[in-house]
């Protein structure tokens, strides 16, 4: 009797052990099952107050409400975003430290000789939520009403005119150099510290031309103090549908948009990446949140997974090629 009881106890223990082992294996196979169970940090690698910060705080509030876990935004500005980018690239790959990156993250490797992380191998894209375009703008005084007339005027007066960007080595600087090279223009580049002072000088007539991002331009888009000649991007802006794209006008490689995309450390388990991606897209893809994004002057655009990874690779190659062709470098 005692022997049978002992055998029963032993068999039961083995069975329970197998059940426990199976459960543990299942839990290990689904690392997203209990994610998140604590605070998430969204790292914004720029100062508070801009579009990136506003988007980060919108997503933080939505995730906190949906998941009933605290989600905080930490601004880590410096080195053109590289300080914040590096922080996330070197964070534990558990889904709790998230980066909200912009286009500069894939332009940087082609502009700087030293970057402390590799965008393609140290970070994984999670969800793209918004796009931005640059517009070629001139003051009302400029003797041209179309891009064709602008090109003709600048060519007829080499060295006379300048163009402004919202910073050296930014998208607007790259776009200006691309147009100069492709159209054969002699324009002097004037870098500004941001889009707001650049727009102020265009409105005041102190600057001859500028590539201005849609977020800064939006409020003045119908001003009689400026003329908007063309836009970047694959298609015309919904905000300014009558403005032709540079691609329409026969120029090359102006298709990539400025983007706002979430990233995680590359070793983050795929189920966690996919869970965070799906939730961000689900929460923002509502009429109310799309309206908030549009109110920032941005185009809502929700992409994740393999499609997003392919877009990042494509845009990185295009930016790399045009940066190299335009010989744009940043001294460190």
C-alpha atoms as a printed R data frame, in Angstrom:
    type eleno elety resid chain resno       x      y       z
1   ATOM     1    CA   UNK     A     1   0.000  0.000   0.000
2   ATOM     2    CA   UNK     A     2   2.773  2.361   1.003
3   ATOM     3    CA   UNK     A     3   4.656  1.505  -2.170
4   ATOM     4    CA   UNK     A     4   1.607  2.216  -4.355
5   ATOM     5    CA   UNK     A     5   1.064  5.529  -2.545
6   ATOM     6    CA   UNK     A     6   4.719  6.473  -3.015
7   ATOM     7    CA   UNK     A     7   4.506  5.612  -6.714
8   ATOM     8    CA   UNK     A     8   1.347  7.755  -7.000
9   ATOM     9    CA   UNK     A     9   3.062 10.684  -5.290
10  ATOM    10    CA   UNK     A    10   6.058 10.322  -7.578
11  ATOM    11    CA   UNK     A    11   3.925 10.153 -10.727
12  ATOM    12    CA   UNK     A    12   1.902 13.167  -9.610
13  ATOM    13    CA   UNK     A    13   5.056 15.159  -8.984
14  ATOM    14    CA   UNK     A    14   6.369 14.283 -12.424
15  ATOM    15    CA   UNK     A    15   3.040 15.271 -13.991
16  ATOM    16    CA   UNK     A    16   2.955 18.545 -12.105
17  ATOM    17    CA   UNK     A    17   6.547 19.148 -13.102
18  ATOM    18    CA   UNK     A    18   5.669 18.632 -16.733
19  ATOM    19    CA   UNK     A    19   2.703 20.993 -16.448
20  ATOM    20    CA   UNK     A    20   4.886 23.611 -14.757
21  ATOM    21    CA   UNK     A    21   7.619 23.190 -17.362
22  ATOM    22    CA   UNK     A    22   5.071 23.475 -20.166
23  ATOM    23    CA   UNK     A    23   3.664 26.638 -18.591
24  ATOM    24    CA   UNK     A    24   7.120 28.110 -18.151
25  ATOM    25    CA   UNK     A    25   7.975 27.336 -21.760
26  ATOM    26    CA   UNK     A    26   4.736 28.944 -22.885
27  ATOM    27    CA   UNK     A    27   5.471 32.055 -20.812
28  ATOM    28    CA   UNK     A    28   8.961 32.262 -22.281
29  ATOM    29    CA   UNK     A    29   7.507 31.880 -25.763
30  ATOM    30    CA   UNK     A    30   5.180 34.844 -25.182
31  ATOM    31    CA   UNK     A    31   7.226 37.626 -23.562
32  ATOM    32    CA   UNK     A    32   4.490 40.139 -24.391
33  ATOM    33    CA   UNK     A    33   1.871 38.321 -22.287
34  ATOM    34    CA   UNK     A    34   2.406 40.527 -19.213
35  ATOM    35    CA   UNK     A    35   3.775 43.576 -21.022
36  ATOM    36    CA   UNK     A    36   3.580 46.230 -19.728
37  ATOM    37    CA   UNK     A    37   3.507 45.674 -15.984
38  ATOM    38    CA   UNK     A    38   5.399 48.820 -14.957
39  ATOM    39    CA   UNK     A    39   6.316 52.333 -16.089
40  ATOM    40    CA   UNK     A    40   7.287 53.021 -19.717
41  ATOM    41    CA   UNK     A    41   9.627 55.870 -20.698
42  ATOM    42    CA   UNK     A    42   9.301 57.636 -24.046
43  ATOM    43    CA   UNK     A    43  12.583 59.364 -24.858
44  ATOM    44    CA   UNK     A    44  12.216 62.505 -26.983
45  ATOM    45    CA   UNK     A    45  15.729 63.481 -28.139
46  ATOM    46    CA   UNK     A    46  14.793 67.158 -28.499
47  ATOM    47    CA   UNK     A    47  13.685 69.997 -26.228
48  ATOM    48    CA   UNK     A    48  10.154 70.337 -24.932
49  ATOM    49    CA   UNK     A    49   7.675 72.360 -26.961
50  ATOM    50    CA   UNK     A    50   8.229 71.120 -30.524
51  ATOM    51    CA   UNK     A    51   6.232 68.730 -32.677
52  ATOM    52    CA   UNK     A    52   8.251 65.688 -31.554
53  ATOM    53    CA   UNK     A    53   7.604 66.500 -27.910
54  ATOM    54    CA   UNK     A    54   3.884 67.108 -28.540
55  ATOM    55    CA   UNK     A    55   3.519 63.775 -30.343
56  ATOM    56    CA   UNK     A    56   5.400 61.963 -27.595
57  ATOM    57    CA   UNK     A    57   3.086 63.376 -24.945
58  ATOM    58    CA   UNK     A    58  -0.010 62.527 -26.973
59  ATOM    59    CA   UNK     A    59   1.086 58.892 -27.264
60  ATOM    60    CA   UNK     A    60   2.153 58.748 -23.606
61  ATOM    61    CA   UNK     A    61  -1.293 59.883 -22.449
62  ATOM    62    CA   UNK     A    62  -3.096 57.433 -24.726
63  ATOM    63    CA   UNK     A    63  -0.934 54.446 -23.723
64  ATOM    64    CA   UNK     A    64  -1.210 55.244 -20.020
65  ATOM    65    CA   UNK     A    65  -4.979 55.381 -20.262
66  ATOM    66    CA   UNK     A    66  -5.235 52.170 -22.310
67  ATOM    67    CA   UNK     A    67  -2.721 50.059 -20.385
68  ATOM    68    CA   UNK     A    68  -3.265 51.523 -16.889
69  ATOM    69    CA   UNK     A    69   0.475 51.905 -16.424
70  ATOM    70    CA   UNK     A    70   2.427 55.163 -16.078
71  ATOM    71    CA   UNK     A    71   3.992 56.374 -19.334
72  ATOM    72    CA   UNK     A    72   6.319 59.361 -19.028
73  ATOM    73    CA   UNK     A    73   8.107 61.539 -21.565
74  ATOM    74    CA   UNK     A    74  11.748 62.400 -20.949
75  ATOM    75    CA   UNK     A    75  13.390 65.085 -23.093
76  ATOM    76    CA   UNK     A    76  17.036 64.281 -23.800
77  ATOM    77    CA   UNK     A    77  18.190 66.982 -26.246
78  ATOM    78    CA   UNK     A    78  21.681 67.402 -27.611
79  ATOM    79    CA   UNK     A    79  23.995 66.523 -30.483
80  ATOM    80    CA   UNK     A    80  21.222 66.712 -33.064
81  ATOM    81    CA   UNK     A    81  19.210 64.026 -31.292
82  ATOM    82    CA   UNK     A    82  22.106 61.606 -30.906
83  ATOM    83    CA   UNK     A    83  22.168 61.731 -27.086
84  ATOM    84    CA   UNK     A    84  18.589 60.509 -26.797
85  ATOM    85    CA   UNK     A    85  18.972 58.051 -29.652
86  ATOM    86    CA   UNK     A    86  22.056 56.536 -28.027
87  ATOM    87    CA   UNK     A    87  20.343 56.264 -24.651
88  ATOM    88    CA   UNK     A    88  17.607 54.068 -26.124
89  ATOM    89    CA   UNK     A    89  19.972 52.065 -28.330
90  ATOM    90    CA   UNK     A    90  21.895 51.055 -25.187
91  ATOM    91    CA   UNK     A    91  18.849 50.505 -22.938
92  ATOM    92    CA   UNK     A    92  17.651 47.063 -21.809
93  ATOM    93    CA   UNK     A    93  15.696 45.469 -24.690
94  ATOM    94    CA   UNK     A    94  12.517 44.958 -22.691
95  ATOM    95    CA   UNK     A    95  10.100 47.446 -24.256
96  ATOM    96    CA   UNK     A    96  10.131 49.901 -21.362
97  ATOM    97    CA   UNK     A    97  12.410 52.532 -22.930
98  ATOM    98    CA   UNK     A    98  11.038 53.813 -26.238
99  ATOM    99    CA   UNK     A    99  12.494 56.376 -28.646
100 ATOM   100    CA   UNK     A   100  10.480 58.833 -30.700
101 ATOM   101    CA   UNK     A   101  12.862 59.551 -33.556
102 ATOM   102    CA   UNK     A   102  12.661 61.845 -36.569
103 ATOM   103    CA   UNK     A   103  14.225 61.741 -40.022
104 ATOM   104    CA   UNK     A   104  17.566 62.976 -38.698
105 ATOM   105    CA   UNK     A   105  18.132 59.531 -37.206
106 ATOM   106    CA   UNK     A   106  18.698 58.035 -40.676
107 ATOM   107    CA   UNK     A   107  20.367 61.133 -42.123
108 ATOM   108    CA   UNK     A   108  22.959 61.317 -39.353
109 ATOM   109    CA   UNK     A   109  25.071 58.325 -40.429
110 ATOM   110    CA   UNK     A   110  25.620 60.014 -43.795
111 ATOM   111    CA   UNK     A   111  26.424 63.419 -42.277
112 ATOM   112    CA   UNK     A   112  28.627 62.661 -39.276
113 ATOM   113    CA   UNK     A   113  31.869 60.722 -39.149
114 ATOM   114    CA   UNK     A   114  31.225 59.400 -35.629
115 ATOM   115    CA   UNK     A   115  27.912 58.162 -34.207
116 ATOM   116    CA   UNK     A   116  27.862 56.057 -31.010
117 ATOM   117    CA   UNK     A   117  25.214 53.649 -32.311
118 ATOM   118    CA   UNK     A   118  24.184 51.968 -35.555
119 ATOM   119    CA   UNK     A   119  20.629 52.858 -36.515
120 ATOM   120    CA   UNK     A   120  20.130 49.733 -38.597
121 ATOM   121    CA   UNK     A   121  21.495 47.208 -36.098
122 ATOM   122    CA   UNK     A   122  21.025 48.783 -32.654
123 ATOM   123    CA   UNK     A   123  17.433 49.996 -33.066
124 ATOM   124    CA   UNK     A   124  14.257 48.484 -34.493
125 ATOM   125    CA   UNK     A   125  11.415 50.647 -35.900
126 ATOM   126    CA   UNK     A   126   8.112 50.130 -34.112
127 ATOM   127    CA   UNK     A   127   5.472 52.486 -35.498
128 ATOM   128    CA   UNK     A   128   5.462 55.515 -37.763
129 ATOM   129    CA   UNK     A   129   2.759 57.997 -36.819
130 ATOM   130    CA   UNK     A   130   3.285 61.194 -38.799
131 ATOM   131    CA   UNK     A   131   4.908 62.776 -41.833
132 ATOM   132    CA   UNK     A   132   6.138 66.258 -42.629
133 ATOM   133    CA   UNK     A   133   6.941 68.066 -45.880
134 ATOM   134    CA   UNK     A   134   9.161 71.019 -46.720
135 ATOM   135    CA   UNK     A   135   7.944 73.820 -48.988
136 ATOM   136    CA   UNK     A   136  10.024 76.129 -51.146
137 ATOM   137    CA   UNK     A   137   8.843 79.608 -50.141
138 ATOM   138    CA   UNK     A   138   9.828 83.079 -51.342
139 ATOM   139    CA   UNK     A   139   8.750 86.508 -50.078
140 ATOM   140    CA   UNK     A   140   6.085 88.410 -51.981
141 ATOM   141    CA   UNK     A   141   8.755 90.778 -53.360
142 ATOM   142    CA   UNK     A   142  10.606 87.998 -55.184
143 ATOM   143    CA   UNK     A   143  10.240 88.348 -58.991
144 ATOM   144    CA   UNK     A   144   8.863 84.832 -59.570
145 ATOM   145    CA   UNK     A   145   5.460 83.204 -59.140
146 ATOM   146    CA   UNK     A   146   6.325 79.629 -60.099
147 ATOM   147    CA   UNK     A   147   9.250 77.298 -59.605
148 ATOM   148    CA   UNK     A   148  10.122 77.617 -63.285
149 ATOM   149    CA   UNK     A   149  10.311 81.419 -62.952
150 ATOM   150    CA   UNK     A   150  12.347 81.083 -59.747
151 ATOM   151    CA   UNK     A   151  14.899 78.845 -61.469
152 ATOM   152    CA   UNK     A   152  15.157 81.252 -64.425
153 ATOM   153    CA   UNK     A   153  15.600 84.292 -62.152
154 ATOM   154    CA   UNK     A   154  18.315 82.688 -60.016
155 ATOM   155    CA   UNK     A   155  20.164 81.398 -63.071
156 ATOM   156    CA   UNK     A   156  20.092 84.853 -64.614
157 ATOM   157    CA   UNK     A   157  21.637 86.334 -61.453
158 ATOM   158    CA   UNK     A   158  24.275 83.909 -60.136
159 ATOM   159    CA   UNK     A   159  25.374 84.648 -56.580
160 ATOM   160    CA   UNK     A   160  22.697 87.302 -56.008
161 ATOM   161    CA   UNK     A   161  20.213 85.249 -54.030
162 ATOM   162    CA   UNK     A   162  20.275 83.165 -50.861
163 ATOM   163    CA   UNK     A   163  18.130 80.428 -49.382
164 ATOM   164    CA   UNK     A   164  17.517 79.656 -45.733
165 ATOM   165    CA   UNK     A   165  17.143 76.367 -43.894
166 ATOM   166    CA   UNK     A   166  15.960 75.584 -40.376
167 ATOM   167    CA   UNK     A   167  19.493 74.422 -39.551
168 ATOM   168    CA   UNK     A   168  22.726 73.186 -41.069
169 ATOM   169    CA   UNK     A   169  22.497 69.543 -42.187
170 ATOM   170    CA   UNK     A   170  18.716 69.446 -41.631
171 ATOM   171    CA   UNK     A   171  16.279 68.218 -44.261
172 ATOM   172    CA   UNK     A   172  15.707 71.778 -45.474
173 ATOM   173    CA   UNK     A   173  19.440 72.294 -45.997
174 ATOM   174    CA   UNK     A   174  19.666 68.981 -47.856
175 ATOM   175    CA   UNK     A   175  16.666 69.899 -50.012
176 ATOM   176    CA   UNK     A   176  18.207 73.262 -50.841
177 ATOM   177    CA   UNK     A   177  21.476 71.672 -51.902
178 ATOM   178    CA   UNK     A   178  19.615 69.051 -53.946
179 ATOM   179    CA   UNK     A   179  17.733 71.752 -55.854
180 ATOM   180    CA   UNK     A   180  20.919 73.770 -56.385
181 ATOM   181    CA   UNK     A   181  22.713 70.765 -57.838
182 ATOM   182    CA   UNK     A   182  19.892 69.491 -60.036
183 ATOM   183    CA   UNK     A   183  18.877 72.913 -61.383
184 ATOM   184    CA   UNK     A   184  22.414 74.303 -61.598
185 ATOM   185    CA   UNK     A   185  21.818 77.229 -59.226
186 ATOM   186    CA   UNK     A   186  24.239 79.548 -57.442
187 ATOM   187    CA   UNK     A   187  22.474 80.182 -54.113
188 ATOM   188    CA   UNK     A   188  24.070 81.035 -50.772
189 ATOM   189    CA   UNK     A   189  22.908 78.903 -47.850
190 ATOM   190    CA   UNK     A   190  21.872 80.688 -44.637
191 ATOM   191    CA   UNK     A   191  21.224 78.280 -41.746
192 ATOM   192    CA   UNK     A   192  18.796 79.346 -39.011
193 ATOM   193    CA   UNK     A   193  18.303 77.968 -35.515
194 ATOM   194    CA   UNK     A   194  14.860 76.546 -36.188
195 ATOM   195    CA   UNK     A   195  11.932 77.100 -38.497
196 ATOM   196    CA   UNK     A   196  10.336 80.029 -36.630
197 ATOM   197    CA   UNK     A   197  13.127 82.618 -37.186
198 ATOM   198    CA   UNK     A   198  13.518 81.397 -40.757
199 ATOM   199    CA   UNK     A   199   9.807 82.007 -41.414
200 ATOM   200    CA   UNK     A   200   9.982 85.444 -39.748
201 ATOM   201    CA   UNK     A   201  12.671 86.590 -42.170
202 ATOM   202    CA   UNK     A   202  10.783 85.239 -45.188
203 ATOM   203    CA   UNK     A   203   7.625 87.081 -44.081
204 ATOM   204    CA   UNK     A   204   9.657 90.235 -43.537
205 ATOM   205    CA   UNK     A   205  11.373 89.970 -46.913
206 ATOM   206    CA   UNK     A   206  14.891 89.722 -45.441
207 ATOM   207    CA   UNK     A   207  15.463 86.252 -46.925
208 ATOM   208    CA   UNK     A   208  15.230 85.445 -50.633
209 ATOM   209    CA   UNK     A   209  13.971 81.863 -50.389
210 ATOM   210    CA   UNK     A   210  13.668 79.014 -47.906
211 ATOM   211    CA   UNK     A   211  12.662 75.413 -47.500
212 ATOM   212    CA   UNK     A   212  10.197 75.593 -44.599
213 ATOM   213    CA   UNK     A   213   8.539 72.656 -42.889
214 ATOM   214    CA   UNK     A   214   4.759 72.415 -42.986
215 ATOM   215    CA   UNK     A   215   4.426 72.662 -39.206
216 ATOM   216    CA   UNK     A   216   5.908 76.160 -39.177
217 ATOM   217    CA   UNK     A   217   4.357 77.222 -42.466
218 ATOM   218    CA   UNK     A   218   0.798 76.102 -41.756
219 ATOM   219    CA   UNK     A   219  -0.393 79.231 -39.916
220 ATOM   220    CA   UNK     A   220   0.996 81.542 -42.635
221 ATOM   221    CA   UNK     A   221   0.181 79.375 -45.667
222 ATOM   222    CA   UNK     A   222  -2.338 81.885 -47.033
223 ATOM   223    CA   UNK     A   223  -0.390 85.017 -46.150
224 ATOM   224    CA   UNK     A   224  -0.016 87.616 -48.914
225 ATOM   225    CA   UNK     A   225   3.557 88.182 -47.730
226 ATOM   226    CA   UNK     A   226   4.832 84.940 -49.263
227 ATOM   227    CA   UNK     A   227   4.583 82.752 -52.350
228 ATOM   228    CA   UNK     A   228   4.800 78.974 -52.092
229 ATOM   229    CA   UNK     A   229   6.422 77.488 -55.179
230 ATOM   230    CA   UNK     A   230   6.789 73.737 -54.593
231 ATOM   231    CA   UNK     A   231   6.825 70.968 -51.983
232 ATOM   232    CA   UNK     A   232   8.782 67.854 -51.194
233 ATOM   233    CA   UNK     A   233   7.091 64.478 -50.666
234 ATOM   234    CA   UNK     A   234   5.582 61.782 -52.847
235 ATOM   235    CA   UNK     A   235   2.275 63.579 -53.254
236 ATOM   236    CA   UNK     A   236   0.786 67.015 -52.767
237 ATOM   237    CA   UNK     A   237  -0.007 68.165 -49.257
238 ATOM   238    CA   UNK     A   238  -3.627 68.006 -48.123
239 ATOM   239    CA   UNK     A   239  -3.060 71.401 -46.513
240 ATOM   240    CA   UNK     A   240  -1.827 72.994 -49.786
241 ATOM   241    CA   UNK     A   241  -3.223 70.800 -52.570
242 ATOM   242    CA   UNK     A   242  -2.551 73.376 -55.288
243 ATOM   243    CA   UNK     A   243   1.203 73.389 -54.642
244 ATOM   244    CA   UNK     A   244   3.029 71.030 -56.997
245 ATOM   245    CA   UNK     A   245   5.663 68.624 -55.744
246 ATOM   246    CA   UNK     A   246   9.252 68.809 -56.923
247 ATOM   247    CA   UNK     A   247   8.808 65.259 -58.186
248 ATOM   248    CA   UNK     A   248   5.916 66.421 -60.397
249 ATOM   249    CA   UNK     A   249   8.150 69.182 -61.665
250 ATOM   250    CA   UNK     A   250  10.800 66.741 -62.826
251 ATOM   251    CA   UNK     A   251  13.302 66.752 -59.953
252 ATOM   252    CA   UNK     A   252  14.657 63.556 -58.397
253 ATOM   253    CA   UNK     A   253  14.789 62.071 -54.897
254 ATOM   254    CA   UNK     A   254  12.504 64.582 -53.194
255 ATOM   255    CA   UNK     A   255  10.005 61.824 -52.325
256 ATOM   256    CA   UNK     A   256  11.077 60.989 -48.739
257 ATOM   257    CA   UNK     A   257   9.059 62.746 -46.059
258 ATOM   258    CA   UNK     A   258  10.198 63.935 -42.711
259 ATOM   259    CA   UNK     A   259   8.915 61.270 -40.326
260 ATOM   260    CA   UNK     A   260   8.069 60.693 -36.686
261 ATOM   261    CA   UNK     A   261   8.735 57.068 -35.786
262 ATOM   262    CA   UNK     A   262   9.008 55.071 -32.577
263 ATOM   263    CA   UNK     A   263  12.013 52.783 -32.072
264 ATOM   264    CA   UNK     A   264  13.087 50.182 -29.509
265 ATOM   265    CA   UNK     A   265  16.464 48.547 -28.836
266 ATOM   266    CA   UNK     A   266  17.085 45.994 -31.573
267 ATOM   267    CA   UNK     A   267  17.161 42.953 -29.258
268 ATOM   268    CA   UNK     A   268  13.654 43.619 -27.934
269 ATOM   269    CA   UNK     A   269  11.537 40.440 -28.371
270 ATOM   270    CA   UNK     A   270   9.409 40.661 -31.481
271 ATOM   271    CA   UNK     A   271   6.111 40.031 -29.639
272 ATOM   272    CA   UNK     A   272   6.751 43.138 -27.512
273 ATOM   273    CA   UNK     A   273   7.666 45.214 -30.580
274 ATOM   274    CA   UNK     A   274   4.492 44.074 -32.343
275 ATOM   275    CA   UNK     A   275   2.283 44.641 -29.296
276 ATOM   276    CA   UNK     A   276   3.532 48.193 -28.801
277 ATOM   277    CA   UNK     A   277   3.275 48.916 -32.520
278 ATOM   278    CA   UNK     A   278  -0.302 47.667 -32.776
279 ATOM   279    CA   UNK     A   279  -1.404 49.600 -29.703
280 ATOM   280    CA   UNK     A   280   0.138 52.920 -30.768
281 ATOM   281    CA   UNK     A   281  -1.433 52.638 -34.218
282 ATOM   282    CA   UNK     A   282  -4.811 51.578 -32.805
283 ATOM   283    CA   UNK     A   283  -4.919 54.477 -30.350
284 ATOM   284    CA   UNK     A   284  -3.831 57.187 -32.789
285 ATOM   285    CA   UNK     A   285  -5.916 55.984 -35.725
286 ATOM   286    CA   UNK     A   286  -9.060 57.645 -34.395
287 ATOM   287    CA   UNK     A   287 -10.754 60.785 -35.763
288 ATOM   288    CA   UNK     A   288  -9.901 62.766 -32.629
289 ATOM   289    CA   UNK     A   289  -6.213 61.873 -32.548
290 ATOM   290    CA   UNK     A   290  -5.790 62.199 -36.305
291 ATOM   291    CA   UNK     A   291  -7.227 65.711 -35.980
292 ATOM   292    CA   UNK     A   292  -4.682 66.483 -33.241
293 ATOM   293    CA   UNK     A   293  -1.820 65.345 -35.470
294 ATOM   294    CA   UNK     A   294  -3.157 67.375 -38.387
295 ATOM   295    CA   UNK     A   295  -3.468 70.356 -36.037
296 ATOM   296    CA   UNK     A   296   0.320 70.181 -35.602
297 ATOM   297    CA   UNK     A   297   0.692 70.613 -39.368
298 ATOM   298    CA   UNK     A   298   1.571 66.954 -39.870
299 ATOM   299    CA   UNK     A   299   0.099 64.190 -41.991
300 ATOM   300    CA   UNK     A   300  -1.096 61.193 -39.941
301 ATOM   301    CA   UNK     A   301   0.566 58.059 -41.269
302 ATOM   302    CA   UNK     A   302   0.426 54.748 -39.437
303 ATOM   303    CA   UNK     A   303   2.851 52.041 -40.497
304 ATOM   304    CA   UNK     A   304   4.514 49.199 -38.606
305 ATOM   305    CA   UNK     A   305   6.145 45.827 -39.080
306 ATOM   306    CA   UNK     A   306   8.006 44.779 -42.214
307 ATOM   307    CA   UNK     A   307   6.500 47.622 -44.262
308 ATOM   308    CA   UNK     A   308   7.991 50.212 -41.908
309 ATOM   309    CA   UNK     A   309  11.391 48.505 -41.854
310 ATOM   310    CA   UNK     A   310  11.443 48.568 -45.669
311 ATOM   311    CA   UNK     A   311  10.537 52.287 -45.720
312 ATOM   312    CA   UNK     A   312  13.334 53.094 -43.287
313 ATOM   313    CA   UNK     A   313  15.864 51.224 -45.443
314 ATOM   314    CA   UNK     A   314  14.618 52.893 -48.637
315 ATOM   315    CA   UNK     A   315  14.673 56.409 -47.210
316 ATOM   316    CA   UNK     A   316  18.080 55.879 -45.617
317 ATOM   317    CA   UNK     A   317  19.546 54.952 -48.995
318 ATOM   318    CA   UNK     A   318  17.945 57.930 -50.757
319 ATOM   319    CA   UNK     A   319  19.157 60.392 -48.096
320 ATOM   320    CA   UNK     A   320  22.615 58.833 -48.177
321 ATOM   321    CA   UNK     A   321  22.867 59.151 -51.929
322 ATOM   322    CA   UNK     A   322  21.728 62.782 -52.079
323 ATOM   323    CA   UNK     A   323  23.876 63.821 -49.114
324 ATOM   324    CA   UNK     A   324  26.915 62.283 -50.761
325 ATOM   325    CA   UNK     A   325  26.090 63.809 -54.153
326 ATOM   326    CA   UNK     A   326  25.624 67.250 -52.573
327 ATOM   327    CA   UNK     A   327  28.821 66.865 -50.500
328 ATOM   328    CA   UNK     A   328  27.106 67.848 -47.247
329 ATOM   329    CA   UNK     A   329  29.161 67.066 -44.125
330 ATOM   330    CA   UNK     A   330  28.999 68.188 -40.517
331 ATOM   331    CA   UNK     A   331  32.154 68.950 -38.588
332 ATOM   332    CA   UNK     A   332  32.315 67.240 -35.171
